Amino acid sequence: MAYKTFFTVWDGNPQSRAAFNVAVDMTRRAEGHLDVLCVGIDRINPGFYYAGTSPELLSESVAAAREEAAQLRREAEEMLDHEDISFAVREAIAQFGGIGRLIGDRGRYADLIVLPRPYGREEGEAEAAAVTEAAVFETGAPVLVVPPGWDGPFARHVIIGWNESPQAMRAVRLGLPLLVEAGEVEVVVVDPPAHDESLADPGADLAVFLDRHGANVRVTLLPKTRPTVIDTLREHARDVEGDLLVMGAYGHSRLREAIFGGATREALAEAEIPVLMAH
């Protein structure tokens, strides 16, 4: 089943333009529909607690959030004005603590959510990270994260970071529309166990699954030659000119990921190619 409904969030940051362009291009090629959400953030009241802020200040903050959302909507509509696609641009305001519910409500009807890389930006990182986390956890849809400056096609040589986790399998399953159209799909297993008879042929079952769907697939086993698995995958992607990484999101608890970083944050923080993930 092909993707038909796409969803993205426009935040006005120049680093987000590449993701916006990818969403438009994918919508056009699929002859689908693109939903764009423009969110104004109430930055005075976080939504977690109320600390006696004056009603006047709260009112000013809400008014500023409304104007921010309206301005973002005008920008998005201007960018889409001459595009030959079906689209809808909506605006909303949210407290920082309410971003998750808003993205969950608006994004769950999309086949694919396309977002900018949330980390490594000078401003708006906390908001962008909250949007990405909400998209992964609250919508049930696959999330495609696009690094800033990405220009051109992708998913010609796909790298699947395979660890047999339910999250990785869900990412693969939800990524099938891209995988079956790719020129090559490479199931990459980093540092497989040496003495586990149940894993005598790591990645083989997934390769059979993908082959039955018509994907051009092969399995690659790699030693962990870099400090982390993500570093090893990133280096391999450079070597083979991979242009899409597919992986499961947040293998550990979100609290642990937030404190220690985790593979998901590491993969996104320095992503050089688009990353497709699901939880």
N, C-alpha and C positions, 0 to 999 in steps of 0.2 A: 504494500500500500504506500503510495507516494505521499509526501507532505503536501498539504493544501492550505492550511492556515498557519501563518507565521505571526510571531509577537515579538516586539522589541520595546525598549524604553529609551526615550531620548532625554538626555540630561543636560544638553548644551555644551558638554565638554568636547573640545576638538579631538581628544583621543577616542571619543565614541563614534566618530564619523565613519570609520572603517566598518564597524559592526552594522551601522545603519545601512551603509551601501551594500553589504553582503545580504542583509535581510531583504532589501529591495530587489537585488539581482536574483536571489533564490525564489522570491515570489513571482517575478516575471517568468523565469524559466519553468516554474511549476504551473503557470497560469492560475495562481492561487490568490489568496487574500492576505493583506498585511494589516495587523492592528498595532498602532503606535500609542503608547501611554506616556504622557508628559506629567511628571509629578512635581508639585511645589511642596517643599519641606518646611514644616513649622519647626524652626530651630530653637525657639525659646522653651517650648514645652515638649520634653522628649517623649511623653506618653507613658513613662514608667512610674512616675510619681508626681505629686503636686507640692511644690515647695513654697507656696504663698506668693507666687508671682502676681503682680497687680493686674486687674482686669484690663486696664488700658494697654499694658504691654502685651498681654495675650492677644487682644484684639488687633494690635498693630502687627503682631507676628503672623496671625492668620491672614490678614490683608496682604502682607508681603508674600506669603506662600501662594495665595490666589493669583497675584500678579506674576510671580515666577512661573506658575503652571501655564498661564495665558501666554506669556512670552515664549515659553518652550513650544507651545502648540503652534504659535505663529511661525516659528522657525521650522518645525517639522512639516507643516503644510507648505511652506515655501520650497523646501527641498523636494517635496513630492509633487509639486504643482505640475511639472511637465513629464512625470513618469506615467507610462502606459500600463498601470497595474490597478487592481482593486485595492483600496485601502480605507482605513478609518483612523482618525486621530482623536484621541480623547484626553482630557485633562482631569487631574484630581489633586487634592492636597492630602497630606498625611503627616502625622507626627513621626519622629524617627522610630518610635516603638511600634507604629502601626504599618510600617512598610511591608512587613511579612504578610499580613492579612490582605492588604491591597493587591500586592503582586499575585498572591494565591488566588484571589477572586477573579482578577482580570486575565491571568495567564493560563489557567487550567484548561481552557478550551482550545489552546493552540496545539498544533502537531509538533512544532519546533519553536523554541524560544532562542532568539539571537541577541546576545549581550556583549558589551565591550569588556575587555580585561579590567577587572576592578582594582587591581593593585598596581603600584608603581606610578601613580598620578600625583601631581602636586596638590590638588584640591579635590574634594568630593569622594575620597577613597572610602570613607566609612559608609556613606550612602550607597555607593556603587557595590560595595561588598555585601551590604544588607539586601540589595535587590537581587544579586546573584544567589545568595544563600536562600532567599525566599523562593526564587524560581526553581532551585533544585529540590527544596524540601516541601514546598507547599503546593506545587502545581501537578506533579506526576509526569510532566513533559520532559523530553530531553532538552538540554541546554547547550547551545553552541556559543563558546566564548571566543571572541575574535581579538587578536592583539592590535594595538594601534599601528596605523600605517599599512595594514595588510591590504594589498591591491592585486586583484587577479583571481584566477580560479583556485579551487582547493579540492581535496578529496579525490585526487588522481592516484596518489600513493598513500594509503591509509595505514597508520601504525596503531594496532590495538595493544594497549598495555594490559596483558592478561595475567590475572592471579587467581582465577577460579572463584572469585567472590560473587555473591548475588548482585552487588552493585555493578561489577564489571559486566556480568551477563545481561543485566537490564540495559546498560549503555549500548551493548552490542545489538540487542534485540530492537531497541528504539532507534538505533542508527542504521537499520537495514536499508532504508531507501537510499542512503548515501553509499553504503558498502557494496550493494549489488551493482551500482553504476561506476564504481571506482575502477581504474585501470589495474590496480593491484592492491590487495589487502594482505597485510603482514601481521600475523599473530606473534607478538614478541613476548617471550617468557624470560624474565631476568632472574638469574641465579636459581634455577629449579632445584628442588631437593635431590640429593644424589642417591639416597637409600630408601626411597619410598616406592614400593612395587606398584602401588595404585596409580602412581604418576610416571610410569615407565616411558610414556610417550606424551610429554606435556604439550598441551595445546591441540592435540590431534582431534579430540572430540569436537572442539569448537570449529576446527577447520572443516570437519565433515558437515557440521551444521550449516556453515556458511556456503560450502560447496553446493549443498542441496538447494540453496536459494539462488545459485548462479554466480556467486562471487568468485573472482580469480584470487585464490587464497593460498598462502604458504605459511609455514611455521618457522620462526627463528628463535633459537635458544642463545641467550647471551650471558656471559659472566658479569657480575657487578663490578665493573672496572672503575666506576666513579663512586664518590662517597655515598650517594643515594640511588635508589631505583629510578627516580625521576631524572636525575642527572644522566644516568646510563641511557634511558629512553630518549632524552633530548639529544644526546650526542649521536645516537644511532639514527635518529630522524634527520639530523644534518648530513650524516654520511650517505644516506640513501635518498636524500631529497624528499623525505616525507612531508606531506602538506596537510595532514590532519591526524591528531592524536585522539583516540577513543579510550576512555577509562571510566571506572566507577568513581563516584564522589563520596568522600567522607567515610572511609572504611572504619574509622574509630568514632567515638562519641564526638558530638559537636563541641562539647566543653574541652575535651582533650585536644581536638584540632585547634581550637582557638588559643589554647595555652601553649602548645608545643609546635604549632604550625601544621604539621601533617602533610601527607603526600598531595592532597587536593590543593591546599593553599600554595605549596611549593610549585606544583604544575602550573598554576595560574599566575603566580607572582612574576615569573620570568618567561611566560609563554611566548615562543617565537612563531608558532604556527597555531591555527585554530584548534581548539580542544572541545570535543563533544563529550559530555558527561551526563550521568543520571544516577539517582540514588534509589 
